[in-house]
Amino acid sequence: MPSWEQAVSGLLRALRLDSIRSKMLVFALLATLIPSVTTGWISYLQNERSLTAKITGELQSVSAQTAREIDLWVKERLYELRVFASSYEVSENLDRIRHAGGERAHERLTGYLRSVRERFADYQELLVVNPEGEELASTAPQPTAVELPPGWTTTIRADNAVVGDASWDAEHMKSVVVFAVPIYQTGGRLLGALTAKLDLGALHRLLRRFAGGGAQEGQVYLIAADGHAIVGSRSAPAELMRRTLDTAAVRGLLEREGATREYRGLEGQEVVGAVKRVPRPDWAVLAEVPAAEAYRQVTRLRNVTAVIVAALLVAVGLFAYFLGLLITRPLDRLTGAATKVAGGDLAVHLPVVGGGELGYVTEVFNDMVARLHESRKELERLSVTDDLTGLYNRRYLMDAVANEVRRSRRLDHPCTLLMADVDHFKEYNDDYGHLAGDEALRRIAGILRETTRDVDCAARYGGEEFVVLLPETRAAGAIETAQRFRTRLATDELVGGKLSVSIGVAQFPEDGDAPDALLARADAALYRAKREGRDRVLRAPPPSLPPPASA
């Protein structure tokens, strides 16, 4: 036992204060002698810090959750536009507009755009523009002007998308934002852009959901990086879009993202707010509450705390109160967080309050949860990826095919499967060894990835078999992709002239209206290609014919 503990214990025995009851009594008497003003002031400071932390946490939570939802909304809209822009209905008809008979191509392109517009409420208007920004087709009877940022063709090639500035559409009396994705012809030539005017009413409803409905509660805004207001949770859109936050306030908020700051808000009153950036586009979510409303609670808490402290000064319960406040609350947080982690919830991060053993344990706990979270993400990645080739694995492919078939059936759009098998792979393994065979499979997978689109799903089906799912693609386009893959493989330095592929093609719904049926038809086409001499691409035979015997 340390000497200081021995000295304190000896003093307490001499004063006949060995029992816990006597120690608590002495503590209560000493606490009564402490000036009430000092105690009240300390309590006031603690409540002020607690309230400030609460406000900060709420603003951070609201801004972060709203930013995630807006980011997801932006990604979903861009993904949808990319899928529609990759349709051969768009690229082929757009390319034909400039040639003889372009009126028919223009009618087909406009009809396709209108069919898409009818299914998605967020699209105010869909347009196709050429690289010069001129409107070629639109869903509106009288197309409205569309403004793309300067140099948008360079941006759209680099980022595969362009997001314009939010603006007020006077004709439709709505706030809108312009999204655009490129339309490429086979070979990589830019034909133009599929452009959508998106109604920001969806973001307004999203902000209202996170801001709450109370009249005295704060507001949530979506702002541009320069402080220009885009949409708010309760403000009128037409009036709000004319307002801009003070430049110094915007800079201070963005430099300390997530931290609270007091400033003059968009409504002209003093507020406390915090921002969270939206990764794409260059937007930020601003959550704020009126400063007067926030600090009115501090005064109220100060008065209540003064009364409570004054009463507790004369009671032995003060000891238990502070003991629970300073010791059990951090332990309760650790216990609750550990229960969540044990249940599989890894979105846990505890505030490190103070130092000492509890502070150290909290830091270790946060570090452990962070490592578990990273491990889970890596396991999730490995669960859908083939170790050898880096392509998707068979389980992920089956889920992707099922989802795409459901989507294509709902939208009445086509999709296609390619099933490829490496010819004479066993002989290659026997001649060069299994290590060389593995390297060949990796190389073939790389070529397959290079010759397919980003929206296509390329997977290793098993052994030397590969399957590619092509959304919004008919059999003719899929066969063109397959021939490009086969030709590229034939000229490869590593495997060209040594290995070839046989490829079967099956289109939904003509060749199969269910995932299993589609795979079976593609497999039948593959084995027919094998039987007819290998190194070729064949469409699935008519469904009325029995599948050929395996070769």
Stockholm file with secondary structure:
# STOCKHOLM 1.0

chainA/1-551         MPSWEQAVSGLLRALRLDSIRSKMLVFALLATLIPSVTTGWISYLQNERSLTAKITGELQSVSAQTAREIDLWVKERLYELRVFASSYEVSENLDRIRHAGGERAHERLTGYLRSVRERFADYQELLVVNPEGEELASTAPQPTAVELPPGWTTTIRADNAVVGDASWDAEHMKSVVVFAVPIYQTGGRLLGALTAKLDLGALHRLLRRFAGGGAQEGQVYLIAADGHAIVGSRSAPAELMRRTLDTAAVRGLLEREGATREYRGLEGQEVVGAVKRVPRPDWAVLAEVPAAEAYRQVTRLRNVTAVIVAALLVAVGLFAYFLGLLITRPLDRLTGAATKVAGGDLAVHLPVVGGGELGYVTEVFNDMVARLHESRKELERLSVTDDLTGLYNRRYLMDAVANEVRRSRRLDHPCTLLMADVDHFKEYNDDYGHLAGDEALRRIAGILRETTRDVDCAARYGGEEFVVLLPETRAAGAIETAQRFRTRLATDELVGGKLSVSIGVAQFPEDGDAPDALLARADAALYRAKREGRDRVLRAPPPSLPPPASA
#=GR chainA/1-551 SS CCHHHHHHHHHHHHTTCCSHHHHHHHHHHHHHHSCHHHHHHHHHHHHHHHHHHHHHHHHHHHHHHHHHHHHHHHHHHHHHHHHHHTSHHHHHHHHHTTSTTHHHHHHHHHHHHHHHHHHCTTEEEEEEECTTCCEEEESSSSCCCCCCCTTHHHHHHHHSCEECCCEEETTTTEEEEEEEEEEEETTTEEEEEEEEEEETHHHHHHHHHHHCSCTTSCEEEEEETTSBEEEESSSCHHHHTTCBCCHHHHHHHHHTTTSCEEEECTTSSEEEEEEEEETTTTEEEEEEEEHHHHHHHHHHHHHHHHHHHHHHTTSTHHHHHHHIIIIIHHHHHHHHHHHHHHTTCCCCCCCCCSSHHHHHHHHHHHHHHHHHHHHHHHHHHHHTBCTTTCSBCHHHHHHHHHHHHHHHHHHTCCEEEEEEEEETHHHHHHHHCHHHHHHHHHHHHHHHHHTSCTTSEEEEEETTEEEEEEETCCHHHHHHHHHHHHHHHHTCTTTTTTCEEEEEEEEETTTCSSHHHHHHHHHHHHHHHHHTTSSCEEECCCTTSCCCCCC
#=GC SS_cons         CCHHHHHHHHHHHHTTCCSHHHHHHHHHHHHHHSCHHHHHHHHHHHHHHHHHHHHHHHHHHHHHHHHHHHHHHHHHHHHHHHHHHTSHHHHHHHHHTTSTTHHHHHHHHHHHHHHHHHHCTTEEEEEEECTTCCEEEESSSSCCCCCCCTTHHHHHHHHSCEECCCEEETTTTEEEEEEEEEEEETTTEEEEEEEEEEETHHHHHHHHHHHCSCTTSCEEEEEETTSBEEEESSSCHHHHTTCBCCHHHHHHHHHTTTSCEEEECTTSSEEEEEEEEETTTTEEEEEEEEHHHHHHHHHHHHHHHHHHHHHHTTSTHHHHHHHIIIIIHHHHHHHHHHHHHHTTCCCCCCCCCSSHHHHHHHHHHHHHHHHHHHHHHHHHHHHTBCTTTCSBCHHHHHHHHHHHHHHHHHHTCCEEEEEEEEETHHHHHHHHCHHHHHHHHHHHHHHHHHTSCTTSEEEEEETTEEEEEEETCCHHHHHHHHHHHHHHHHTCTTTTTTCEEEEEEEEETTTCSSHHHHHHHHHHHHHHHHHTTSSCEEECCCTTSCCCCCC
//
